[in-house]
Amino acid sequence: MDNKFNHLIDMDDYSVAQWNELVELAEKIKAAPEEYSEKCKGKIMATLFYEPSTRTQMSFQAAMIRLGGNIIGFDNPSNSSVAKGENLKDTIKIVSTYSDILVMRHNQEGSAKAAALCANCHVINAGDGGHLHPTQTLTDLLTLKCELGRLDNLTVGLCGDLKYGRTVHSLVKALACYPNNKFVLISTPALALPSYIKDFLISHKCKFTEARTIDEAIGSLDMLYMTRIQRERFDSDEEYERQKNVYCLTKAKMQYAPKNMIVMHPLPRVNEIETEVDDDPRAAYFRQAHNGMYVRMALILTIMYSSPRIKPLLTGEIHNSVCCTNPKCVTQTEKYLPHSFIKYGDIYICEYCDERILR
């Protein structure tokens, strides 16, 4: 692998100290954005969005423009050579030669890591299926710092789609790295947090409990993170219909929340937060979306101008005879990719999507 590029595929790619530096830089940019208006003059960012997006795509584009740079890319793969059958590798190889930094959202899990393996520029993961969304997590960390003044000693409630919610997965893994954070997992059994994320909490000695309703959890929280039940992640409409209206945060429920608790949401929302809640000063989700632009400005600057890191993208063993069993893994369609796994005894963990395979 060419080590001259910095990538952000997973929050694990950076240390906690580096996360803190990114948040601090974002705070400085937010306070005086005009001081950074030409930091990326002459630079080009490509945004490749294989899935619909409003906030992530526009905040990245706005971030680059406010830094003085330019943007290229697509927001609909049907308008690109992807519609002609071009594989991910060829798209990335070409587009990355036109740009200094590439931001990609894709519906397949592990796609960002696959892209970074063949890119000729820096790569940022803007969401890979239901797997990870690290730049949303940086947005969330900045929001917590701005709203509550700290990233530790928090009781965090996460509600809704904890199974497919990539924002939840990334946020839990990040906050578990700060001291004394506790989690309340509010979901139906069908949408519970995946076992590999629970194992991460256990390995970091983080306390967590599970709840079935908002009402039983809201009184003890510093932050409630609401999530949309995502139709696009379900294998059938019937399964989605059974889950879609289970959780809704209302003005009445907010009466039982601590007066300093904040409500966050990665957006878009559908019907999981009543619009009446918007007027509550504890509703931080629109301020959270605004913070996304500043943290992405900080990330672009950090990636573009930091010394190259030497951490390899794949650190496991190649077993091309072993296939990942996750139907949404990028290796299912991008057949040229090496089948790389981390081994723990008889368990193989796919390095692209974290699926566990018992051999």
Summary of the structure (lengths in Angstrom):
residues: 359
radius of gyration: 19.9
end to end distance: 28.4
largest distance: 56.2
contacts: 1217
relative contact order: 0.16
helix: 40%
strand: 18%
